[in-house]
Amino acid sequence: MDAGASSSGIEIGVHMGDLPPGAQLQVSTRHHTYSIEKLTGLNARISGHPEYCAEPVEVLIGGGNWGGSMLKPGYIGRGMRLEFWHPAHKLVATSKVVDIQLLS
């Protein structure tokens, strides 16, 4: 986690590689709130989007970007778009992240 993390809120961002398997995140974007459970490495189970992941689905977390092609691999940060690889929809990019909570 980046400096500035409180006991449950993450002020700047988090790298998936720093989290243990089973860690739970709640990531709110401008349009949806996602539940993310870390599995192994950058693999995660995600839900929270009515079309792409209404039910939990296993994905590969690509990372965060500022809206262009430059990706910060494995990182979820405020103000960035979260990218993940979905088995059916391929690359999914969210709207900008506004809040990140570490639930467990």
N, C-alpha and C positions, 0 to 999 in steps of 0.2 A: 504494500500500500504506500501511496505517496505521503509525504509529510502533511500533517494537518488532519489526519484521520481521527475521528472521535470513536467512542466505544461502539457506535452503530452506524454513524454517517461517515461517508468518505468524501472529503472536501474536494479533492482534485481527481483522483482516479485510482485504479487498481490493475495490476498485471495478473492475469489468470495463473501464470506460473508461480506466483507467490502464495496462492491459496491451496489449502489441502483438499484432497478429494472429499466430496460431501459438503463443501462450503456452499452456502446459499446467499445469493445476491438478489436484491430487488433493484432493477434499473428502470428509472422513469425517463421517458423521452418526451418530446413535445406532444406526442399523440397517443402513446401507449405506455403501460407499465409491464415490464417483463420480469418473470421469475427465472433465475438462472441457477442451476445446480452444477457445480464443477464435477466432472467425472474423473478423467485422467488427462494430463497434459493440457491441451487446449480444447479437449472434447467436453461438451456440456449438454445438459438437458435444458431446453428453454420453452417457455410458454408466455402468452400474453398478447399475441396479435391475432385478431379474428380470422385472418386468411392464412397466414404462414405458420402459426403455431398456437391455434386455439387450444389444442391438447399438447402436453409436453412431447417434444421431439428431440432426438439427439442431433446435435450440430457440431461443427468445428468453428470455434470463435476465431475469426480472422484478426480482429483488432479494431482500432479506432482510426478515423480519419477526419480531417477538417473540412470535408466536402469535395476534395479533389482525389487524385490518384495516389497520393502519398499515405501509406498505411503505417501505423505504429503497431507491429504484430503483438497479438495477445493482450493488448491494453484496452481497457474501457475507461474513458475519461469524460468528465463534464465538458460540454460544449462540442464534443466530437460525435460523429455518427458511428454507431456500432455496426460492424460488418460480421456476418456469420454465413457459413456455408450450409445450406439446407439440402437434405437428400433429394427433394422433389423440385424445389424452386431455385436451386443453385445459390448464387450470391444474393444475399438480402442485406440492404443497408437501411438502418432505422433513421428516423429524424434525430435531431440533436439531443444528446443525453442532458437532462437537467438535474437529476439526482441519482445517487448510488447509495444503497444501504446494504451493509453486511449483516445478514440475519443470523447466520451461524457459521 
